[in-house]
């Protein structure tokens, strides 16, 4: 089986499972399947393997925490009027960039995705402190699906290669 076919099958089956998890056993936890898919995509966008896990799980979660802090800061800076939100978001964005000097948080785009996710969840009428747990849990689930899909794809592709005629036999 080619790697493309293996990836297609694995992603299709795992996407079914991921969606089912969010809509059935995890439905009452207020988690977000769309966020899981973003984290899953970030895993591959960051190159997969453990680097993809770091980007999707750690950098995205860090970005979500920074987003929560920015959202909380907006309320504290209400005296600045319409400048409060842009200032809090600007400082938060700068913090994500500065934190990228820490190797575990080096994926700046992933940090921005996590930052945006927390604000999207807040748009679903959750306060910043209520949004952080479902955001991070959804990100971690998506990160896990990214890692598992990559491992299963590699396993299926390698397994089939070993079954091809002539492979591994002396010439």
Secondary structure, 3 states (H helix, E strand, C coil): CCHHHHHHHHHHHHHHHHHHHHHCCCHHHCCCHHHHHHHHHHHHHCCCHHHHHHHHHHHHHHHHHHHHHHHHHHHHCHHHCCHHHHHHHHHHHHHHHHHCCCHHHCCHHHHHHHHHHHHHHHHCCCCHHHHHHHHHHHHHHHHHHHHHHHHHHHHHHHHHHHHCCCCCCCC
